[in-house]
């Protein structure tokens, strides 16, 4: 099961990045990408959904990492905010399942 989570983390890093980089390769800027997140109520709702999920995951990681003194688990936080929940969550589950 642990390796399935790692595969999902890799997929969660590569697949969304493919689309983001494709958008940027079309001549769009990072600012235009962020503006596109708020183009209508549907995309704004999705942005907030993922933001709340990312914050929730961060709180969970912090509580467990501090309580268990498993500092390596904290790498899932920048993965979540720099790549996305699709990478951060399975990465954290992969790290969480390792032997102490």
N, C-alpha and C positions, 0 to 999 in steps of 0.2 A: 504494500500500500504506500509505503514511504516513497518509493521510486515513481509511482503514479503521480504523487503530489509534485515531485521535482519536474516531471515531464509537463505537467499542467502549468507550473511556474515558468518554464522555458517558453511554452506555447503562449502563455499570458504576457510574456515580454515581447516575443517576436511578432505575433499576429497584429496586435494593435499598433505597434511601432511601424509595421509595413504600411498601414493606412495613413498614419500621421506623416511619415516621411514622403509618401506618395503625394499627399496634399501639399507638403512643403516643396517638393520637386516641381509641382505645377506653377511655381512662382509665388506662392503665398507665403506670408510671414507668420511668425509665431503669434503676433498680435491679431492677425486675421483668423488664425486657428482658434484663439480664445474667443474672439467675437462670434465665430460660428457656433460656439457652444451655447450662446444665448440668442440665437436667431429667432427662435419661437418658444412657445410655452412647453412644447414637448421636449426639446433639447435642454431647456433650462431645468425642467423637472428631472431629466436624466443626470445632469451635472450635479444637482443637489442630492439625488439618490446615491450616486457614487461618492460624493463628498462625505455624506453622513456615514456610509459604509466604511470609508477609509478612516474616519475619526474613531468609529466604534472599534475597528480592528486595531488601531493604534493604542487605544485605552486597554484593550485586552492584552496586547503584546506587552505593554509596559507593566501591567499588574502581574502577569505571569513571569516575565523576565526578571523583574526585581524580586518577586517572592521566591523564585526558584534559583536566583543568581545564575541565570543562563544568558550571559551578555551577548553571545553570538546571535541569539534570536532577534536582537534589536536591528539587525541588518534588513529585516523585513519592513521596517518603517520607511526608510528612504526608498526602498523598492516600491512600496505602495504609493508614495507621493510623487516619485520621479517617473515611474512606469505606469502603475495603476493597480487597482485592487485585484485585477485578473492575474497579476504576478505576485503581489505581496501576500495575499491570503494563502495560495498553495505553497509559496516559499516558506511562510511561517509554519504551516502544518508539516512540511518536510523537516524543518529544523526542530520542531517540537517533538517529533517522533524519534529523534536520535537518542541513543543510550546516554544516560547521564555519566 
